[in-house]
């Protein structure tokens, strides 16, 4: 691999990692929402606000182009998987709790991502990805054991696995669209279509809590930071790294959520949870460090 390709891959890794770190703030932001908030409403509004912001960005650059330039099936699939992730994830969290829902959902996605990338794009993740993924998944398991009382609801676990599969399939769909369109255009179109799919959820639901300033700030953070900005970063990273690598890097999300829970919300985690965070960080470090820092020669280098 040339130095230019190494540089592009490294930049891509940091873009995806930045997106995952922003996603990790979602749970902490929701903790500041007013009493009585509806998670499904927040998930829908997150897509609506993010979609509008991305449309404004792509529209100002005239990157979207006419509808005829877009293939309907890939766009619909990407939007469907994006909406499906929201529904499965929030439903899983409601049944299993935040810790189990997040760990199972995000923790299962690297396996699905590696399989889908190999089957549909011929991507071979490689040994480095395998070791990094194994470390991160074990870390997620330890992390889930250290977050307090857990509820192993079978349907909730199944929904969380559906969320992980949806995320991996969404990543695959986006990767294909990026072959023909700019990142701004892809994310604007996909997120906006996904938002349209979920808008009917708002019908008949109690929205009075949204009138509070704190609720507005939470929705704006989720829509602008954890959706628009994070997906802007994610699309650019996905142009430069394989699907399997991108999905494994997303395991920074539960690690970030746990650290914010400790330092912002005052939560207490067990020693095994801290060990889990360390394993996730070690796995991510294997993917973050450029190829040039791996073992060179006899006993030299970092990896």
N, C-alpha and C positions, 0 to 999 in steps of 0.2 A: 504493500500500500504506500502511495506517495505521501510526501510531507503535506501537500495540499489536501489530500483526502483525509489524512490524520487530523489536520486542523479542522476541517469541516465536520468530521465526526465528533471531535471534542466540543466544538461549538454547539452542535446538535444536542449532545448529552446535557450540557448546561441549560439549554433552552427547555428541554423536557423536565429536567430537575427543577428549574424555576417554576414551571407550571404545577408540578406536584407539590412543591412547598406552599404555593398559593391555595391549592385544593385542601391542604391540611389545615387551613384556617377556618374551614366551613363549620366544623362542629363548635369551635370556640365562638364564632360569630353568632351562631344560633343560641348559644347560652345567654347572650345578651338580649335576645328577643323578648318582647313582653309576654306576660303570662297569658296562656290561651292561644298562642300562635299555632297555626296549622302547618305541619311540615310539608304536606303536598302542595299547599299554596305557595310556600316559600320556594320549593323546588321549581314550580311553574314560573313564578315571577323571576327567579334567577335566570331562566332561559329567555324570558321576554326582555328583561333589561339588557342582558348580554347580547341578545340578537339585535336589538335596536342599536346598541353601541357599535357592534361589528358592521352592521349595515351602513351606518354613518361613515365609518372609517373607509370601508371598501367603496362606497358610493362617491366619497370625496376624491378618491383616487381613480374613479372610473374603471374599476377592475372587474366588476361583476359581469358585464357584457349582456347581450340579449339572451332571453330564455332558451332560444334554439341552440345555444352553445353548450348547454348542460344536458347530460344524459340523465333522464328521469329516474331510472332504476337505482343507480348508485347513490344519487342524492336522497331518494326516499329511504333506501336502506340505512344510510348513515344517520338520517334524521330519526328513523324508527328506533335504531339502536341507542341513540342519544336519549330519546324520550323514555325508552324502555329501561335504561340505566336509572334514570330518576325515579321511576315508579317502583322498580324492584328494590332499589337501595333504601328509599324511605320506608317502604312497606316492611322490609327486612329489619330495619332499625327499630320500627315500632313493635315488632314481635320479639326480637332477640336482645335489644339494647344497642347502644352506640358501639360499644367495644366489639362485640361478636359480629355485628352487622358489617362494620368497617373492615375488620380483620379478614373475615371470610370473603367479603366482596372484593376487596382490593388484593388480598393475598392469593386468591384463586386466578386472578387475571393473567399473571405471567405465563402460567401453563397453557391457558387457552390461547394467549397471544402467540406463543412459540409454535403451537400446533397450527393455528390459522395462517401464520406467516409462511410456514413451510409448505402447507397444502396449496395455498392460493398464489403465493408469490415466489416460491422456491427459495426462500431465505433460510439459511442454515445458521442458527444462533451461535454455535460453537461452544467450546469447553468453558471459556471465560464466562459466558452468559449463564451456562449451567451451574457453575459454582456460585456465581453471584446470586442467582435466583434461589438456589438451595439455602444459602445463608439467610437471605431475606425472608423466605417463607418460614424457616425455623424460627427466625426472630419474631415474625408476626405471631406464630403460635405461642411463644413465650410471653409476648406482649399481651395476648388475649387472656393469659392466665394470671396476669398481674394487675388487672384493672378493676377488681372488686367483684361483687356478685354477678354471675353470668346466667343467662337463660338460653339453654340449648333447645329452642323450639324447632322441631323438624321442618315445618313449613317456612319458618323464618330463615333457617339455614339454606333451604332450597332457593328462596327468593334472593338471598345474598349471593349464592352461586350464579343465579341468573344475572345479577348485576355485574359480577365479574366477567361472565361470558359476553354480556352486552357491551361492556367497556372494550374488551379485546376485539369484538366484531366491529365496533365503531371505529377503532383505530385502524383496522384493516380497510374499512370503507373509505376513511379519510385519506389513507395512503394512496389509494387508487385515484381519488379525485385530484390529489396534489400533482399527479403526473400531467394533468391538462390545465390546471387553473392555479392562480396565485393563492398563497395561504390566507390572505385577507378575504378574498372572494369565497373560498371554500368554507371557512368558518362562519362567515356572515350568512351564507345560504343555508348551510346545514343547521346551525343553531336556530335560525329564524323559522325554518320549516318544523323543527322539533318543538319550538314554542307554540306554533299553531296547532300541532297535534295535541298539546296538553292544555291549551286554553279552556276547552270545555270543562275541565276539572273545577274551574273557578265558579261555575254556575251553581247557585244554591248554597254556597259555603259562606260561613261567617267571616266577613272581611273587616269588621269594626276595629280589630286590633291593629290594622294597618294605619289607622289614623294617628297613632302615637309616633312622635318624632324618632324614638328609639327603633321602632319597627322599620321606618323608612331608611334609617342609616344601615340597618342590618341588610335589608333587601338591596340597597345600592352597593354595599360592599360585596355581597354575594354575586350580584349581577355584573358589576364592573371589574372587580379584582379576581374573584374565583371563577368567573365565566369568561368575560371578554378578554381581559389581559392574559389570563392563564391559557386560554385556547389560542390566542395570538402567538404566545410562546410555544405552545405544544405543536401547532401546525408547522412552525419553522424548524423545530427540532425533528419532527417526524420526516421532514424532507431529507435529513442528513443521517438518520440512524435507522436500523432495521426495526420492524414491529416488535419483535421479542425484547429488544433492548429498551425501547420506549415504554413498554408495559411494565417491565421489571423496575425501571426508574420510578414508576408511579408508586412503588412501595414506600417512597419517601413521604407519602401522604399520611399513613397512620403513624409513622414516626414523628412527624411534625405535630400531628394532632395530640399525641401523648405528651410531647414536650411542652406544648402550649397549655395543656391541662394541668401540668405540674407548676409551671412558672406564672401562668396568668389566672387560672381558675383555682389554684391551690390544691389540686388533687394529689393523692399520695399513691405511689406505685410500689410494688414489691421489688425485691432484688432481682427476681427472674424477669420482671418487666424491663428493668434497666439493662439486663443482659440481652434481652430481645432487641432493644433499641441499638445496642452495640453491634449485634449481628446484622441488623438491617443496614446500619451505617457502613459496616465492613463490606457488605455486598454491593452497596451503591458506590463505594470507593473504588471497587474493582472496575466498574463501568465508567466512572468519572475520569480516572487517571488515563491520560493518552497512551497509545500503544508504545510510544517512545520511552515510557518510564518502566516498561516491563523488563523482565530479566534479559540482560544482554551479556553474552559471554559467560565466563565462569564466575558465579557468585557475585555478579554486579547488577545494579539496578534496584528498583523498588518492588516490582511484581514479576 
